[in-house]
Amino acid sequence: MKARPQVAGRPLLGSLRKALCMHVVPGLKVLYFGTPVVLISSVNADGTANLAPMSSAWWLNQSCMLGLGNSARTTANLLRDGDCVLNLPSSALVDAVDRLALTTGRPDVPDHKAAQGYRYEPDKFAAAGLTEQASDLVRAPRVAECPIQLECRVVSAHPVGRPSPQATAFQVEVLRAHVEEDLVIPGTSHVDPLGWDPLIMKFCEFFGGGGNVHPSRLAEGWNMPHDLRTAAG
């Protein structure tokens, strides 16, 4: 009897069918499958700087879409001022990013955030141990330690959510990109994908280089379950 032929690099049909049968419908509460962390800097009404970590961002050509909750100080700043800087931290900056978790620039901490452990922090740069760096084209400062900094201007804002909007989707135009020299492929205008190790957030947990790089205060505040194997590691 001849053996059933197999295609190199592909699972057997039986294994594939078995894998397909293992799908479940858990009713996911969070859909953050994995996006780069952004430290978004903006200008408060009194002229001081605000800095907030976020991960609902994606790029298309020279534009970016940002998803922000309506209770955030950053949202108010963008609607009023229209300028911001998208600072992209490497995985090596995870400590600084995590120090900003569960903080808000609003002195009147919203009730739902207070219940999650958020506290008012007027100086986000100092709290994170990061350095303000003047921008070229916008009022919002850059984060000196971040290898990539994108100066942006708001183009449009769109309410998100039903029946009453709970978030805003901002379209921003990238006016100028600052990139650490070592990350640029010599003689080109391209970032070296092998040298760039962005800090990634997956389901409120921090990842870099494919591995879990730091415990997340945000995951604790949002009561996100943890895999015991990750915790043990």
Phi, psi and omega in degrees: 000129182285142177289147179292129182295147178237148178261124182302134176085359180238145179289155174297153182302321180296320179295322179296316179298321180296318180296319180296328181285350184271000179292142176232171179240086187279353183067060187303132177271336183229138183241033179272079186288340178149105179220156179295144174283139177237131169264107184262120179259141181214179184247126177288168182299331180271006178092353178280166183267143173244149181220128184218136175279140176207162182222004177269079183214140172212151188250148174214113185056239181257022179238163178217144174254131181240134176250119183227141177292146184289345180272358184280145175297324179300319179301313179298320180295317181292321179293326182274312190263323175084357180244152175196169172234130175264104181263122184258109180280148170280170180297338180292344181263017185300325179301314181296318180297317182294332178293339178272349179298144179061031171237155178219149177276001179268122177295330175268081184301122179303146184304317183293330177283322177300322179293335179270357178101009179291149176226155179285130177227107183287333182241088185291324180299314180295319181299324181273347184074032182248166189245131175286139178227129184299140176271167180271321191239348181232164181284327182297139180280160173268164174262112187302325185284344183280130182295334180230131181225128183241112176282129188225158174230137180291131177261319181202161179226136185230123176298143181230133176120151178226148356283334178248132183302131177252352183212170177227134174260118181258133168263122179239147177261130178280115182272324181204137178248129175251126183230133177306132188305321183294343181271350181269130177294123184308134178079006181229178173246038183239143174281138178286111183294337179281331180273339183270117180242083183290150172283124183249141173249124175237116179049048176072010178247149184269133178225149175204139182059023178090352182240161176289120190255348184192143173298148186246120175293326180298318179299323178293316181296327180267006179055044178280134179291150181242140174289130183299330179293323178293316181298320181293326180290000000 
